[in-house]
Amino acid sequence: MYFLALDQDIFTITRIIMFFVAVVFIFKAMQAIDLTKIFKKNSSDQIRFIFMAVAIILGYLLVDAVMSVFELVNSLF
């Protein structure tokens, strides 16, 4: 049985789509964290900015780890 190795363009497109999906889910999940004891009152913009920055970083790391595994499996065939 022969397996067809996937083209690298598919992984690039999948990586981009998964990044935006992961950032949205991570941002929504992080909103459950209560940081009002750490920040001053009326600082919701700062909290939202920190959540977005952390969500982008975690989204990139998550997608990079998953896609690296898929690319490694693809290179075996």
N, C-alpha and C positions, 0 to 999 in steps of 0.2 A: 504494500500500500504506500503510495506516494503522498506526501503532504506538500501543499503549496505555501511557500513562505510569503508572508504579507509584505506589501510595499511599505517603505518608510513614511510615505505621505499619509497613510492611514493612521499611523501612530501619532503623527504630528497633529492631525485634525482631531483625533480622539483626545489627545492631551489638552488641547485648547478647550474643547467642549466640557471635558471633565473638570477642568480648573474652575470655570465659571459656575458649574453646578455645585462643586465642592465648597466654593467660597460662600455661596448663598446658604447652603445647609449649615456650615460651620458658624456663620454669622447669626443665623436664627437660633442655633443651639447655645451660643455664647450669651444671648440676651436673657437666658434663664439665670445667669450669674448676677448676684446683687452686689454692686460696687458702691452703693450710696454711702456706706460707712467710711469708705476710703476717700471719696471725692467730696468737694464742697457742694452745697445746694445750688441748684440751677446750672449744673455743669454737665448736662446730658449730651451736649455736642462733643465735649472732650471724651466722654465715655464711649460714644458712638464711633468717634475717630479711632480710639484705641482698639475697639472691637473689630473695626474694619481692617486695620493694619494687621492685627493678629490673625484674623480670618484669611487674609490674603497669604500671609506667610505659611500658616498651617495648611491651607488649600494647596499651595504649591508643593509643599513637602509630601503631602498625602498622594497627590496625583503623580509626582515624580517617582515615588516608591512603587506605586501600583504599576505604572507604565514601564518602569525599568524591569519589573518581573515579567511583564508581557513581552517586552522586546527580547529579553534573555531567552524565554521559552521559544519565541519565534526564530531566534538565531540557531537554536538546536536542530531545527528541521531544514 
